[in-house]
Amino acid sequence: MRILEGELHTHLRQIALDRAPLEAVGLILPDDDIIELPNRSDEPEDQFVASRNDIIEALSDIKGIDLENVVLFHTHPGGGVGPSKIDMRNKTPFQYHLVVTVVDGDVVYSWY
């Protein structure tokens, strides 16, 4: 797991705040770059769906990427610290998952 501070923290916080009240979803690359993905959920206020095709397309131009070091993140703009039961049930094959929860204008991170 990574330490989420500095520019990475600032970027994740801004995404979470800017997309609220909708859940955002994306990838954190090994070099701390962030690729935001479209949330394909029919209920983006309450859940996220990351399309396999969107992930493949987002990573297609990156040479030599080790997927074991890519993090799938999504936000919980309405509170709800930590992964939900649905998050746990729908966990993707990525090794690391992260929930970025908005709490009082800042964010709390939960790995799962």
N, C-alpha and C positions, 0 to 999 in steps of 0.2 A: 504494500500500500504506500501511497505517496503522502508527503506532507503538502498540504494545500495552504499556501501562503503567498504573499506578494502579489505579483501580476496575475497568477493563476486564480488565487482567491478573489481578487478584484473582478476578473472577467466572469467567473462563475456567479458571483453575487449579482453582477449587473444583468446577466442573462436571466437569472431567477426573478429579479425585480422588474425587468422590462417586459417579460412574457406574462407575468401575473395579470389576471387570475388563471391563465392557462398553464398547464404543465409544459415545460420545455424538456427536450431530450437531445442528447448529443454524445460525442466521443471526446475523450481526452487522450491525446497521443503521447507517446513516450517523451517527446520534447516539450510537453506541456501546451502544445497548440490545441485549440478546441475547434471541433467541427460540429456545428449545430445541425441537427437533422429535423425534418418535418415531423410533427406529431400527427400521426395518421389515425388517432383515436376519434371515434364518433362522439366521445364525451371528454374533450381535452381539459375541461375544468377539473376532472376527477381522476383521470388516468392518462397514460401515454401508450402509444404503440410506435415502435421503431421498425420500419420495414427492412427486411433483409436486403432488398434491392437498393434501398437508400444507403445502407451501410456499405454494401459492396461498391456502389458508385463512389461514395465518399472516400473510400480507401484505395480505389483503383489506380490512382496516379502516384501513390506513395510507394517508392521502391524499398524493398527489404523490410517492410514493417513486421514486427513480431506481435501478433495478436494477443499474446499472453501479457503484453504490457500496455494494451489499450483498455481504457476504462469506459464503460457505458454509464452515463449519468442521466438522471432526470430530476425534475424539481417537484417539490410539494409546496406550492405557493400559499396554501391555506393553513399551514401548520403541519401536523402529522409527522413528527420526527421519526425517522427510521422507515424501513420498507414496510409496505402494507402486505397483507396476506396475498393480495393479487400480485404484487411485485415479486414476492417469493415464489409463487406458483408459476409465474411467467419468466423467470430468470433465464437469460440467454446463455449461450456457451462461453461468453466472455468470462475471464477469470475474476475480474473485479467489476463490481457495480457500486454506484454511489448515488445516494439520495441527497439532494441539496434542498434543505427546508428553510423557508423564509420565516424568521421569528423576530418580531420587533425591528424590522428594517435591516436586519443582518441575516446571516445564514448559519445553519448548523449542518454539519456533514455526518452522514451515517453510511458506513461501508457494509455491504452484504454480499 
